[in-house]
Amino acid sequence: MAIGSTVGVENGKTDSVPESFITGGMTPENGVISREKTGENCVRRNVHDATLSHAITEPKADNENTEERDANMATVLAKYENYLLERVKHQLGYPENMDLDHGTPLAWLQRFHLNNCGDPFTKSNFGLNSQQFELGVLDWFAQLWEIGNHEYWGYITNGGTESNHHGILMGREIYSVFKAARMYRMECVKVDTLTNGVIDCADFKAKLLLNKDKPAIINVNIATFFKGTTVKGAVDDLDLVIATLKEATFSEDRFYIHCDGVLSGIMMPFMEHAPKISFKKPIGSVSISGHKFIGCPTPSSVQITRLDHIHAMSRYVECIASRDATISGSRNGHAPVFLWYTLNSKGYGGLQKEVQTCVRKAQYLKNRLRSEGISVMLNELSTTVVFERPKDEEFVRHWQLACQGNIAHVVVMPSLQDGKVQPTCIAVDIGKENCARLQHKGSSATT
Ligand SMILES: *Cc1c(COP(=O)(O)O)cnc(C)c1O
């Protein structure tokens, strides 16, 4: 399909193309956009910089030779491919597994639009879907989290954020059922974290006791990554959270726990001493990312909850010809096939090995950084190595480190090769006096 084919085409002729498309886009007068200086580390913060965008240009008059145009597009795409190939080699800070080995066997999928619109358990008339793969993936995770095939409901969302929304929505809807009056608003109480980023259960208990009259909906970070101090790769102890709820005399019908396992929900089952995520415990839902550890090329997340809950919720949603249980309507149909492919080819055993390798590499990286005199922290049950923010922003950008304030982190993923985790001396870039490495501090200074 040619770009621009949606603009009035008649008998192969394009007519009445708005002037601005031909002259090359919106000008500041007809309505845009402040140019401010961007913040550090931020490529584009609501700022329009023409050098950062690939313009879409209007094809010339009909039947003109398109060779030049095609060549231009090919050049842009080739540059982009090269850029991606370079960036993927220097990706340390974000928890994306770059080992995507399904490219060749699944390349043909790109020729199809696949859409798993709506509830995967409801048969769709739209044939271009991957529901069977989606159900296979959901069953696998249901087994991992110990809930029977006839007791769970779930779907593959467009990412961790949607999964969290779904988990919290479930919590709210279920308790609105219990409370007869529907709660349109929810009060959000933030619970403190300890220095290592883990939930502070003393504070949690105090806040529960202050709110004893209300049901509690808790988002437990099985792996935290983005928010607040959670850049530290902390893992909340699910068992401790449940015990605290009991201590505060919240009975099981008065709380709902959504386990945000988006990052290391897939790693926990394979780590010794990790609190187990299981529907045998009083939890309401669990999510886990498809595009992080597992390595799906498109954003996605697996969301699983109890079938009872989804029934309770749907019963109270009005005018449902069918169960309207997903947040998004159209859903990515490619992701389930990629996930199915990865789970099938690696299996439980393969994932287990990868997790163990990542844990070893993270410990190795921690030790190497420490031996270089760099302050570093690695939480138990985590492969997120937190350390002093390098002083050189170019270094941060080059390695795509995730930073917050004075700290930076590397999330060790299966695609991270040993050679890449050698701490790099940046004395050349920033001067020996600024480099924290031991060799520049002692008397035996050599680079
Ligand atoms: C990445 C992440 C999210 C956000 O997920 P998206 O797929 O980016 O929407 C939420 N929670 C945790 C713990 C994460 O690691």
Ligand as a Chemical Component Dictionary entry (heavy atoms), coordinates in Angstrom:
data_LIG
# 
_chem_comp.id                   LIG 
_chem_comp.type                 NON-POLYMER 
_chem_comp.pdbx_formal_charge   0 
_chem_comp.three_letter_code    LIG 
# 
loop_
_chem_comp_atom.comp_id 
_chem_comp_atom.atom_id 
_chem_comp_atom.alt_atom_id 
_chem_comp_atom.type_symbol 
_chem_comp_atom.charge 
_chem_comp_atom.model_Cartn_x 
_chem_comp_atom.model_Cartn_y 
_chem_comp_atom.model_Cartn_z 
_chem_comp_atom.pdbx_ordinal 
LIG C1 C1 C 0 8.547 -2.841 32.753 1  
LIG C2 C2 C 0 7.687 -2.880 33.933 2  
LIG C3 C3 C 0 6.393 -2.319 33.917 3  
LIG C4 C4 C 0 5.835 -1.612 32.705 4  
LIG O1 O1 O 0 5.567 -2.529 31.713 5  
LIG P1 P1 P 0 5.334 -2.066 30.206 6  
LIG O2 O2 O 0 5.323 -3.331 29.435 7  
LIG O3 O3 O 0 6.475 -1.172 29.864 8  
LIG O4 O4 O 0 4.022 -1.370 30.147 9  
LIG C5 C5 C 0 5.620 -2.446 35.065 10 
LIG N1 N1 N 0 6.096 -3.062 36.168 11 
LIG C6 C6 C 0 7.336 -3.608 36.219 12 
LIG C7 C7 C 0 7.785 -4.320 37.454 13 
LIG C8 C8 C 0 8.176 -3.544 35.110 14 
LIG O5 O5 O 0 9.395 -4.093 35.171 15 
# 
loop_
_chem_comp_bond.comp_id 
_chem_comp_bond.atom_id_1 
_chem_comp_bond.atom_id_2 
_chem_comp_bond.value_order 
_chem_comp_bond.pdbx_ordinal 
LIG C1 C2 SING 1  
LIG C2 C3 SING 2  
LIG C2 C8 DOUB 3  
LIG C3 C4 SING 4  
LIG C3 C5 DOUB 5  
LIG C4 O1 SING 6  
LIG O1 P1 SING 7  
LIG P1 O2 DOUB 8  
LIG P1 O3 SING 9  
LIG P1 O4 SING 10 
LIG C5 N1 SING 11 
LIG N1 C6 DOUB 12 
LIG C6 C7 SING 13 
LIG C6 C8 SING 14 
LIG C8 O5 SING 15 
# 
